[in-house]
Amino acid sequence: MLSVGNYSDAMKTVRLNVDWKQLGLNPAKVKLKAPAIKDMQEANNWNVNDEIKVAPRQGWLIYME
């Protein structure tokens, strides 16, 4: 699991830079999934190379599967 946060007042876009070998994961098989959490975040999915948009003063809790 990882957490991405935006502490600014502007929309931000991030792209993760992960050492997949260090984690023992194959990036071709990994999916990033944010579960729906009431009053916090809607469900969302990304591929490992996708840009992730983070709204001002918000963030994401993301599972790597």
Secondary structure, 3 states (H helix, E strand, C coil): CEEEECCCCCCEEECCCCCHHHHCCCCCCCEEEECCECCCECCEEEECCCCEEECCCCEEEEEEC
